[in-house]
Amino acid sequence: MSVRVISATNRNLQELVGQNRFREDLFYRLSVVPIRVPPLRERREDVRELAGYFLNEFCARNNFRPKTISDEAFALLENYSWPGNVRELKNTIERMAILSIEESLGPGSVPLEIQLARESEVRSALHETRDSAERETILKALEDTNWNVSGAARVLGIERTNLHKRIRSLGIMKK
């Protein structure tokens, strides 16, 4: 019998292994072919296609007349940070379809919490994205230099003391 296991998590398992909060042997068994799917806030260009798919699927499943989403509504959806990721987008689209009697979902159909999203959420998403990218870059440099911080600092083109500070602030730990 052949078995294939596909698993997903929103946690950084490599960090959890380093903190002894996830079994190292299990991590290596699961990470044969790791696939990183960035959060929706990092791939806003997918919002339009996903929203259209969710709307069509919902209307067909519930015997609704087919509906569309206006460009103005798409603009609001694409500018939101989607902290709940794709599930939040799907729920939002279903909510819009249920609550709107129009065949075209306009900006008025978009929930107020999305319309009034604060700029701080956008900044927060930007910081998360930057920290995530920085963490991956530093980890790669450390792994390439066998966790030699001086060597990794040279590779990254930064001072060793600054690298130590970034390692601490990003919570990076050796496996």
C-alpha angles and dihedrals in degrees: 000000000000121000129188120194120205116186136173137194139169090218127092099245093187090060091046090052088053089052091048090243095117128041111258094212091052091048091056092045091053098042100065092119107011116194118192113206108192118226117265092255087065094051106040090157087075095058095084095050094043093046091050091049093048092048094050092045093048094048093049093046093049099039093246121152109261112272134196135207120234122234090245091056090047089053090056092046093048093051094054119098096225100215088180089053121209094341090059091050091051093049091047093052092048090049091050091050093049097046098043121079091188121095090224115056107219133186090281089063092059111098115256094240088062095042091051098041108153124241088237089067089056090048091047091051089049091052091048091050092048093047091048092051092045092049092052092047093049092046091052092049091048093048092046090053095042090251093304101151094197091052092046090050090054091049091049093043095235136114116274092235091053090050090052090053092049092047090054096043093048092046095238114169133179115256 
